[in-house]
Amino acid sequence: MELNPKTEIPALLGLTEVCRIIRRSRASVFRDLAKGTFPRPIHTGQRGRAWLASDLAAWVASRKTAA
């Protein structure tokens, strides 16, 4: 887990931010989660979830090398 040197708190991204960054729909994110091909979110509450920015960056990098 990569930490921000100023705050030492990992950057968390909500579903809306994740969809904007990867330019995919919510449905495709959940479809890939079900397939096991997308990073798992961490749960931030009863219904809340967020992704670590470092996990998302690693996933994007792996997609670049696979293409």
C-alpha positions in Angstrom: 0.0 0.0 0.0 1.4 3.3 -1.1 1.2 6.1 1.5 1.1 9.8 1.0 4.2 11.2 2.6 2.4 14.2 4.0 -0.5 12.5 5.7 0.5 8.8 5.7 -3.1 8.0 4.7 -3.7 5.9 1.6 -5.6 7.7 -1.2 -9.1 6.3 -1.5 -11.3 6.6 -4.7 -15.0 6.2 -4.8 -16.9 4.4 -7.5 -17.7 7.6 -9.4 -14.0 8.6 -9.4 -12.9 5.1 -10.5 -15.4 5.1 -13.4 -14.2 8.5 -14.5 -10.5 7.6 -14.3 -10.8 4.3 -16.2 -13.6 5.6 -18.5 -15.9 2.6 -17.9 -19.4 2.2 -16.5 -20.4 1.2 -13.1 -21.8 -2.0 -14.5 -18.5 -2.9 -16.2 -16.7 -2.3 -13.0 -19.0 -4.7 -11.1 -18.9 -7.2 -13.9 -15.1 -7.3 -13.8 -15.2 -7.5 -10.0 -17.5 -10.6 -10.3 -15.0 -12.1 -12.8 -12.1 -11.4 -10.5 -10.3 -9.2 -13.0 -10.7 -5.9 -11.2 -9.1 -4.8 -7.8 -11.3 -5.5 -4.8 -12.6 -2.4 -3.0 -12.3 -1.9 0.7 -15.5 -1.4 2.7 -15.8 2.0 4.3 -19.2 1.5 5.9 -22.4 -0.6 5.6 -22.8 0.3 1.9 -19.7 2.3 1.2 -16.7 1.1 -0.7 -13.6 2.7 -2.0 -10.5 1.6 -4.0 -6.9 2.3 -3.1 -5.4 4.6 -5.7 -2.3 2.4 -5.7 -4.4 -0.7 -6.6 -6.1 1.1 -9.4 -2.8 2.5 -10.7 -1.4 -1.0 -10.7 -4.4 -2.4 -12.6 -4.2 0.4 -15.2 -0.4 -0.4 -15.6 -1.2 -4.1 -16.1 -3.8 -3.3 -18.7 -1.2 -1.2 -20.7 1.3 -4.1 -20.7 -1.4 -6.6 -21.7 -2.5 -4.6 -24.7 
